[in-house]
Amino acid sequence: MTTSRPCPPDPAEARTATDFVRSLVRLRQWAGEPSLSRLRSLGGQAVAPDGTTVDVLPKSTTSHVLRQTDKLPRWDFVKAFVTASLRYCDYPAEQIPGELERWRAARSALAGPVVRTASATDTEQGTADAPAEAGPGRWPGRDPAAELLARRVAREEDRARKGLLGGYSIAPVSFGPSTDTIASADLHSIGRFFSGLRPQRLLVVGDSGAGKTVAAIELVLHLVEPFMTGTPGRIVPVRLNAARWTLGSSFEPWLAEQLVRDFGLSAKDATRLVRDRRVLPVLDGLDELDPEPSMGPPRRAIGLLAELNRYSDLSGRGPGAVVVTCRTGRHAELSEARAGLDDAARIHLHDLSTEQISVYLHARWPDGHPCGEHRDRIHAALSGTSMMAVRTALATPWRLLLTVTAVESGADPAELLRAGDDDVHKAAARITQRLLDAYVPAATGLSPRTGQGAAYDPGQVRSWLVQLAAHLRWQAVHAAETDRPPPGMTAIDIVPHLLWPIGGRRRVRALHGLCCAVFAVIAMVAFWAGAAVDRLGDLRNGLTGRQGLTVALMAGWVCIATGLALSSWPAAAGGRANVSHRSRMIGGVLGALAGGPVGILGGLAGLALTGGRVFGPVFAVGAGAGGGLVFGALAGLTAAGRRGAGRMTVAEAVRAAPVALLGFGLCGALTGLPPLRLAHAGPLPLAVGVTGAFALAFALGVVFRIATGGWSKDVELAHPREALQRNPAIGVAFGLIGGVAAFLVFVMNQGIGESVACALVGGVTFGLAFGAIAWCRTMIGLVVAAVRGLLPLRLWTFLDWACEARLLRISGATYQFRHRELQDFLTPAEDDPRGFASDANPLGHRSG
């Protein structure tokens, strides 16, 4: 820091909580605008009340605190934020305590008298509005599962808000009790409006692009804010896509399932929170449950409303709290069918007025901005002879965003907003069509290159997006025709491991089955060659009983692996992790310490069954310990950090993949068979040995599935590709475990070199055929689609770039189009040859 640098902002000038927060913002600006990630790193970590280590300055918390205007931040947050900001700009370390004292005194002056506990630490770090604590670091009634859910909700909604808005600026959307009444409030006050409702049931209605999703996000962020500022509330708002509900599903189990799948809660905690009404479901997109245009009453939307009307509060005597958003047209259809959300307040999002459009444009393009001239030309169009058509076209935040994006890319606003002399609504429709048509080239022009520097052609980008939109139409049709569609198969969610049908459903499944069968046969041939119990010449006179058992086990495993590869919808599972290297190392050591003794017991059991005729006690103990250490270490490395809310139960693991666990058991039986055959064991030892190896391998498969499933307690929300990317890693880990066990068998009858080669080949092919099914299916599908010119070969890079270009957005663990209107615009007609085609079916309907 140079001597000419001005002094840090003085917090003593703050007269209100709002002034104090603004002082923190000015301090960050004075320090050089450190990123939220850098502040998190400099802020350090602390031990939470539940024993987990958490960041003192998580990005979501810092973002929330700096945006709030009516609450005084906690002292521990202020202390960490000020320290991190000063460290970032190399402020002299010896002067930091003095600055902290200034901030503490300023905060204390605003906080007033505080009720504190007897703990000195709590006294130092308490908050002005906090009640006396019931114990060290815990609020009365505090629920760790609810707080974990709130943190993950806040991170997701913060990401979703930035993805929709491209920053923090929000169009001044207003709402009122009906479409023809004067607006009573704007979105900044929707949280206060909802908090005053009794019962707390709200239906948000608006036209396409009116800002329903933004309204839902603003409501969630307002209601989750107490959890982020140290004063946990009673209820956690959770925004969910209504389109993911399936007709006939009971609402409460479905809601708990979404908390498990999307936010990583344990099934027990999710069920409890839903049962105790600690969750506020915010169901976004009731209109997206049924296809448009409607061919009759919207059956699925009516079914969901019926479930919500049965959803009661904790007493059972009143309606449960819920929020639903719906398009105006679909709401009218539901009203005509006499279906609605009982006891709910209804608000309508109003069209933007000319004044509101001007306010937004001035905020985006202030005086002196290069687009200032274009702003004036848009104002002129709004006040010219075609003002009604132009205002109708720009009446929603989404259409306004289309306009500014096109203008910022170089389009002429006069040409974009040219209305003509036709009917107002027809002219507005033409303007809207022009804006949508210009959006993809404009967004591509503003973000023309990927991180690797490869340029995208606007026409090519549009072609790929058309394929994705057509695939979503196919997903909607297929989900409607399927009793239990796979999770994520909706009309709006682009799920990476569900994209493979674009390459042709029959074609891809056939290729995958063929590849898997080849890998499985290679794995079994490698095992047969490595075990070296039988020679080709021994099989010329037919199979003996023991040879037949070996062949039967091998053939059974090949059939199971091939059958799994031919399954309709392989699932990409494997959990999400954000665990430190130190925790992983500790987990690996603990796993090895637990696995070693189990392996020794297994080796000694094998020694007893073979009578010591194949290997001795030293090999039994050494090989058993080595195998157990490897398996335990691998499981411990994978499971590290999954304390509490992230653990799967044994029953859940078995229900999740019973056929795969059966195949794992067959491999165990197959691995245990060669030593018994080499020892010429009798029928009883042979049966006991094979059965015991099967049971042990089945149990190890369950342990490994538990280790690779679930969430870490301090996990960041998953990227849409995370589960798919972990799938091959988990598959290779499966293969390595089998390869280690096979190697220990091979060296009994082979040299080390031959044993290593056979174990390595068999382990890798075993993992690809048996443990990475979803990844293999997806990769084959994408390669076929790329060869057919339907999608880019580097699809993941394209999807991430499309999110940066505001063509797509990330919603939870899926991609979605930036707006449903853009998706509908890009969806080709069913007779359009550009549309997604599954094999020989050009309309994209079900095939295969």
N, C-alpha and C positions, 0 to 999 in steps of 0.2 A: 504494500500500500504506500503510495507516495504521500509526502507531507502536504501536498496541495489538495488532497482529497477532502471534500466537505465532511462535516460530522454526520453521524447517523441521525435519522429522524428522532425527534424528541417525543416520547409517548406521553409526557406530562401535559401536552397541549390537548389531549383527548378529553372531551367532556361527556361523551356517551359511549356505549358499547360499539356503536357504529364507527365513531371516530377512532376508537382503539383498534378495530379491525383494519380500518384504512391505514393506520400507522404501520401495522404489520405489512400491508401491501406495499407501502412506500419504502419500508426497510428492505423488502425483497428487490424492489426496483433499484434502490440505492446500491445494493450489493452486486448488481449486475444481472438481475433476472435469472438466478439459478433455476434449473428445471426441477420439477417435482421429484423426479428420480434422484437427482443429485441431493436435494434436501433430505430425502428419505435416507440416503446413504450417510450423509453427515449427521443426521439426527440420532443415529445409533438405534439400539434395541433395548427392550425392557422385558421383564417377566410379568406376564398377565396373571390375574387371580387364579386361573385354572392351571397354571404351571407352564403354559406354553410361552415361547419366546416370540415376541412380536415387534414390528417396527414402531418406534415412537412417532414417526411422521409418515404414516402410509400416504400414498398419493391421493387416494380418495378422501381421506380425512382432511388433509391439507387443502384440497380443492374445496371441500364443503365449508371449512372454517373461513377461508378467505372470501367466500361468496355470501356468507350469512351477514346480516346487518342488525339483528336484534338480540344477539346473545354474546355474552362475554366469554372468550375462550378459556379453557382450563389453564391453570398455571403451568402444569407439566408440558402442555402443548406449547405455550408461549416460550417457556424456557428453552425447549428443544429447538423451536423455530428460530428464535433470536440467535442462539448459539450456532446453529447450522448456517444461517445467513452470514454471520460475522466470519465464521471460518472460511466460507466460500470466497470471500474477498480478501483473505489473508489479513484480517484485522489482528492487531497485536494481542497475543493470548493473555498477557497480563492485564489487559484492559477489559476483557470480556466480563469478568465478575462485576465490575462497576456498571457496565451497560445492563447486565441482568438485574442489578439492584434497582436501576432506574425504571425498568419495565415492571418489576415486581411492585414497586411503590405506586406507579401509575395504575396498575391493575387493582391493587388493594384499595386505592382511593375511589375507584368506580364500583368495586364489589360491595363495600360497606361491611357491616358485621356479619360474620360467618359462624355457623355452628360447626365445631370441629370435634374430632375424636381425640383420644388421649395420645395417639401416636404422633410423634414429632414428624415423622415422614409424611403422614397423612395431612398434618397441619400445613406443612410446606406446600403440598401439592393439591390441596383441596380446591373446590370451586365455590364461587359465590352463591350459586343457587342450588348447591347440593345439600341433601338432608344428611343428618348424622348417620354414619355407617354402622351396620350391624356387626361388622368384623373388619379386619385389616384388608382394605382394598376391595370390599364388596358392598354393593347397594342392596337394600332389602328387596327380596323378590327377584334378584338378578338371575338370569337364565343364560348360561354360556351358549347353549344351542341357538337361542334366539339372537344373541349378539353375533355369533358366527354367521348366521343367515343374514343379519342386517349388514354386516361388513361386505359380504359377497354381493348382496343386492345393490349396495351403494356403488361398488366398483363397476358392476354391470351397467347400471343406469347412467353413470358418469360416462362410460364408454359409448353407450347407445346415444346419449344426448349429443356428444361431440360428433358422432358419425352422422347424425341427422342434420345438425346445424352447421357443421364444419367449424365450430368454435363455440363461443358463448352467447352471441347475439341471437335473440329470438324475436320473431315478428310480433308486433303488439296485437295478438289475437284477443278478442273479447268474447264473453259468453253471457247468456241470459236465459230465462226460463222458457223462451220460445223463440222461433226464428224471426218473428215480426215485432218483438219488443226491443226497447232500447237496452243496450248492453249494460249489465250491472257490475261487471268486474272483468279483470284480465287474468291471464294464466298465472301471473305472479301471486295472485291471491287465492288460487284454487285450493291450496292446502288449508287455509283458514276457513274457506267456504265449506269444505268437506268436514272439518273438525266440528263445525257447528251443526251438522245434520243429526237428527234423531228420528228414526234409526239411521245408521251410517251406511246407506245404500244409495249409489249414484249411477245414473245412466248418462253417458256423454254421447251426444248425437251431433253429427256434422257431415258436410259433403266431403267428397273425395278431395284430399289435400288440405282440408280445413285445419289440420293440426291436432287430430284426436290422439295420435301416439305421443306427440310432444306434450299434450295436456296430461296424459297418463304418466309420462316420465316426470314432469314437474311435480305432480301430486306425490309420486313415490319418493322423490328426492326430499320433498318437504317433510313427509311423514317419517322418513328414516333418519332425518337429521339429528334428532335427540340421541340416537344410538351412537352417532359419530362424534358427538360433542360431550360424551361422558355422562349423559343423563338418560339412560335407556327408557324407552317408552314401553307401553303394555303390548302393542301390536306391531308386527313387522309387515310392511306392504311388500308384495311380491307381484311384479308384472309378468303375465304369462300370455302366450299366444292362444287365443280362444280356439284357433283352427286345429290345435293339437288334441282337443277333446274328441273322443269317439262316441258315436251314438250308442246309448245303452250303458255307458260307464257311470257308476256312482261317483258323485262329485268329490266327496271327501277322500276316498282312496286315491282317486285320480290326482287330486291336489297334493296329497302326501307323496305320491310317485314323482310328480314334477319337482318337488323339493329335493328328493333323493337324486334324480337324474341330472337336473340342471344346476343344483347348488351344493351337492355333495353331502347332505345331511345323512345320518344313518336312518334306516327305515323306522327304528324305534323313536328317535327324536322327531322325525317328520310327522309321524302319526300322532305323537303327543302334542306337538305344537298346533296341528290342525284340530285335534280333539278339544284342546283347551282354548281354542279361538285366539291363538297368539299370532295368527297369520291373516292379513287382509289380502284376499285375492283380487288383483286388478287384471281383468280379462280384456285384453286388447284385440279388437277385430272380430266381434260377433258376426259381422257380415261375411267374413271369410270362411265360415263353416260350410256354406252351401255355394254351389257354382252359380255364376251369373252369365247370361240372364237366367232367371228362374224359370223352371219348367213346371212350377207348382209351388205350394207353400214351402218355405224353408224349413224342412223337417229337422235338420240337425240343430239349427239355431233354436227352434221351438223346444227341442229336447233338452238343450243346455239350460234354457230359461226355466224349464220345469224343474230341473235339478237345483238350480239356484233358489227357486221359490221354496223348495223343501229344506234349504240350508238355513238352520236356525242359529240363534245366538247361544251362549253358554247355558242359559237357563232353560232353553227349549221352548220358551213362551213368546219369543219375538224373532224377527228375521235377522239372519246373520249379516255382518258387514261385508259388502262386496262392491266393486266398481266394474262397470262394463262400458266399453266404447262400441259404437255402431254407426254405420253410414246412414244418412237420412233416408235413402231409398229403401234399404233393407228394413229400417225401423218402420217405415210406412207399411211394408208388406206384413211385418209381424203384427202391427196394430190391426190391419185388416183381418188377420187370422186370429185376432183376440188373444195374442200372446204378448206378454210383457214382463218386466221385472217388478214384482209386487213391492209396494211400500218404498219405492225408490224415488228420490228427487231426480228430475230430468233437466239437464241443461243443454242448450244448443250453442255450438260454436258459430259465431257470426262471420259473415264475409268481411274482408278488410275494406275499410272505407278509403276514399282518396287520401284523406289526411293521414291515416295509418300507413298507407303505402309510401307516402312522402316521408314520414318519420323513419321508416325502415331504410329507404334509399339514402337519406341524409346520414344515417348512422353507418351504413356500409360504405358510402362514397362521400365523405365530408368535403367541405370546400378545399380546393387544391388537389383533390384526388384526380388521377388521370381520367377516370370515368365520370368526372363531374359534369362534363358537357353532355354525356349520354343521359345522365340523371335528368337534366333539364329537358331533354327531348322526350323522355318518358312522361315527365310532368305535362309537357305540351300535348302528348297523345291523350292523356287522361282528362284534359280540359278542352279538347278539340271537338270537331263535329261528330266523331265516332266515340266519344267519351264513354258512353254506356257499354258498348261492345268491349272496349279496352278494359274498363273497370271490371266487367263480368269475367273477362279472361284472366285478370290478375287478382281476383278476389280472394285467393287462398295463398297461404305461405309457400306451398309447393310450387304453384305457378309463378309466383314472384321469384322464387329461387331459380326456376328454369330461365326466366328472363335475364336475371343478373349474370347467370353463368354464361349464357349465350353472348351477352354484351361484353363481358370481360374477356371473352375469347376473340372478340373482334367483329361480332355481328352488328349490323345496323339496326338500332331499335325501331326506327321508322319503318323499315321493311318487315321486321318481326311483328309489329303491332298494326300493320296495315289491315284495315277492317273491311273496306268496300261499302256498298250501299244496301246490302241485303238486310234481312231480319237480324235483330241484335243477337239472338242466341246462335243463329247460324254463323254470323261473323265471329262471335266469341269462340265457337267451336273450331273455326278455321285458324284463328290465332293460336288456340291451344294446340292444334295439330302441328302448326309450324314450330311452336316452342319445343314440343316433344321431339320432333324430327331433328331439331338443331342441337338437342341436349347431348347426345352421344358424341358427335364431332366436337362440340364445345368442350366437354369434359375431357376428351382425349387430347385436345389441343392444349388445355391448361395443365395436363399431367401426361406429357407425351412419352415419357421414358420410364422404364422400370429401374430398380436398383442396380441391375446389371448393365444398364445402358442400352438395351434393345428397344427400338422404337415400335410403337403399335400403330397400325393403319386404322383410321376410323371405320372404314368399311368392314375390315376384318373384325374389329371389336364388336361392331353391331351384329355381324353374322354369328359370332360366338354367343353373344347375349341372347339372340333369337333362339338358338339351340337350348340354352338354359331355361328360357321362358317356356318353350314348347315342352321341355322335360317336366317343368312344374305343372303344366296342364295335365300331362300324362300321370304324374303322381297323384293329382287330385282325383282323376277318374279311377285309378287303380285303388287308391285308399277307400273310395266310396264303395267299390265292388268287393273289398276284402273285409272279412270279419275282424281280424286283428292285424292291421297294417303295422309295419315296423316303426319304432319311434322316429319321429322326424319326417315321416312321409306325409307331407301336407302340400297345400297349394302354394305355399310361400317360402318354405325352408329348403335351401340348397345345402344338403348334407353330403360331405365328400364321399363317404362310403356307400351312398345311394345313387351316385351318378353313373355307375357302370352301364345301366341299360341304354344310355345314349349310343353306345357302340353297337347295340343290337342285342336284345335280351337272350334269345336262343343261342346266337353265335358266341357271345361272351361266356355263357354258362358252359357250353360245350367245350370251348377252349380251356376254361379253367378246370373242368373235370379231367380233361386229357392231361394237362400239365401236372395236376395233382397226382393223378394215377402214375405218371412217369416218375415223379419225385418219390412217391411211396414205394414203387417197385425198386428204384435205385437204393432207397434206404434199407429195404429188406435184403436186397442182394449184398449190400455192404455188410449187413449184420451176419448173413449166412456165411460170407467169405471170411469175415473176421473171427467168428466163433470156430470155424474149421472143424466142427464135429462131424460133418458129413462131407463126402466127396461126390463128384458127379458120377463116378463109377459105381458108388454104393447104391445109386438109385435105379440102376438098370433092371434089377430084378424085382422092382416094386418097392413100396414103402412099408417099413415096419411100423408098429404101433407108435413108437416114440418119434420116428421120423414124420409120421402122419400128424402127430400132435404139433410138432414144430411147424410143418407146412400149414396146418389149420390156423395156428395162431398168427402166422405171417399173413395168410390170405385174409383172415378176419380183420387184421389191422388195416390192410390195404383197402378193403371194402369200406371200413368206417371212414378212413381218411378221404376216399373218393366220394362217399356219400355226403360228408360234410361239405366238400367242395361243390357238390351239385345242389346244395340247399338253396332255397329261394333268396334269402336275405341274410348273408353272413353279417354278424354284428361286430363292429370295431369297439372293443372294450379294452380296459387296461388301466383305468384310473388316470388321475392327473397329479403331478407332484411338483413341488417347488421347495425341495428340501436341501439344506446346506450340506456341503461335502463332509463336514464334521459329523453331522447326524447320520449321514449314510455310512461313514466308516464305523461309527459306534454300532449301527444296526448290523453291518456286516460281521463285526467281531462277535456280537451277541448271538447272531444267527449261527455262526460257525461253532461257537461254544455249545449251543443247543444241538446242532446237527451231528457233531462229532460222536457223542455217546450213543445216539440213535444208530449211526452207521456202524459203530463197533458191535452193538447188539445184533444188527443184521448180519455182520460178518461172522460172528460166533454162531448164529443160528444156521448159516450156510455150512459152517465147519461141522456142526453136529449132524446135519442132514446128509452131507457127503461122506461122513465117517473119516475125514482127514485123508481121503485117497486122492484128492485133486490139489489141495493147498493145505498149508499148515497153519498153526495158530498165529505165527508172525504175520503171514499174509492176510489172514482173516482180520486181525486187529488193525493192521496198517491200511489195507485196502478199504475196510469199513470206515475207519476214521477219516481217510482221505475223501471218500465219496460223501460222507456226511458233512464234512467241513465245507466242501465245494457247494453242496446243495444249500446248507444252512447259511453260508455267506451270501450266496446269490439271493436267497429269499430275504435275508436281513437287509441287504442293500436296497432291494426293491421296496420293502415294507417300511423303511425308515420314515419316521415322521407321521405315521398314521395312528396316533393315539386318539382314543375317544371316538369322535363323530365320524371318522372315516373308515371304520372297520366293517367288513362283510362277515356275516355269520356262516357257519358250516352249511346250514340248510340253504341259505341264499346261494352259496357257491355251487352246491350240488344241483339246485334247480336251474341255475344259469346255464350249465353246460353238462348235462348228464351223459350225452353220447361222447363228448370229448374226454370226459373222465373215464368212461369205459375203455376208450382207445388207449388212454394213458395206462390203465390197469393191464390191458393186453400186452403193452410193451414191457411192463414190469414182469409179467409172467414169462414172456419170451426171453427176457434177459436172465431170469433165474433158471431157465431150463437147461442151457448147455452145461453148467457145472454138475448138475444132477445126472445128466446123461453121460458125461465123462466119468463120473464116479460109479456108473451102473447102479444107481439107486433103485431100490425096490419100489413097487407100486405105491405103498403108503408114504414113504419119504418123498417120492416124486409128486404125489397129489398134495401133500402138505407144503412142500417147497413151492410148487407152482401157485397154489392158492395163496400162500403167505406173500409171495412176491407180487401177485396181483393186488392184494389188499394194501400192501405197503405202497406200491406205486399209485394206487387210487388215492390213498391218504395224502401222499406227497403232492399229487395233482391238486387236491383240494387246498392244501397249505399254500401251494404256489399261486393258485387262483386268488386266494384271499390276499396274498402278499401283493399281487399285481393289480388288484381291484381297489376301489374306494378312492378317497381323496386324502390329501394331507390337510391337517388342521389349518395351516397358514397358507393354503394354496391360492394362487391367483386364478381368476376365472379362466376356463379352458378356451384355447383357440379352437376354431372349428376343426382343424386338422390334427389336433393333439392326440386324440385317441387312435386315429388311423396311423399316425407316425409311430406311436408306441407299439402298434400291433406287430410289425416285423421284429422289433427288438425283443418283445415277449416271446415270439415264436422261436427266435434264435436261442433265447435263454432256455426254453423248453428243450430244444435240440441239444444244447450243451449239457444239460443235466443227463439226458439220455445217452449222449456221447461219452460222458465220464463213466457212467455205469457200464456201458458197453465195453469201454477200454479195459476196465478192471476184469471183465469176463474174458476179453480177447487175449490178454497177456498170459492167461493160464495155459493157452495152447498155441500161441503165436509169438513172433518176435515183437519188440517194441515198435519198430518202424511200421510193420504191417498193421499192428493194432492201432497206432495213432492214425494212419491213413484211413482205415476202415471206419474208425470211430468218428473222425472228422467229416468224411463224406456222408456217413449215415446220419450224424447229428444235424448237419446243415439241411440236408434234404428232408429229414424228419420235421425240423422246425418250419420249413417253408410249406410242406404239405399239410401239417397238422396244427401249427400254432399261429400261422399268419394268413388265415383263410380270407379275412376281409380285405387285407392289404393286397394279396395276390389278385382277388377278384377285381378290385378297383383298378389296379395297375393294368391288368389285361384289358378291362373295359376302356380305360382312357387311351391306351395305345391304339386299340382298334378304332376308337372315335377319331383320334388324330390322323390315322392312316386314311380314314374316310373323309377327312377334311372338315369334321364337325366341331372339333375343339382343338385348342392349342396343345402341343405335346407337354409344355410346361404349364399345365393348368393351374397349379397352386400359385405360381408366380403371377399369373394373370388375375386370379381371384383377389390376391392381396393388392395388386395394383388397382383393380377396379374399385376396391374399397377406398384407397387413397384418392382416386379420381371421383369419388362420390357417385359412382354408378351402382355399386353394391354397398351393403353395410353388414357388420357383424352383429348378430342378435343371439346372445348366449353362445351356444356351441354350434351355431349354424350361420351360413351366409343368407342374406335376403337382398332382393332388389331395393334400391334406394327408396322407391315408393311403388305402391301397388299400381298406380296409374301408368308408370313407366313399364312395369312388367306386362300389364295388359296391352299397352301400345306395341310392345315388341313381340308379343305372342302371335305367331302366324295363324292364319285361318286354317281350319282342319284340312282343306284341300290344297294348301300351299306346300309345294315340294321342299321349301326351305326348312320346314318344321321338323321337329324330332321324330325320327322313324325308328321303330323297333323291328329290326330285320325286314321282313317283307310287308309290314303293316305301315303304310305311309301316313295314316291318320294319327298315329301315336296312341291308339287304344291298345288294350291288353293283347299281348301275344305270348306265345311260348307257355 
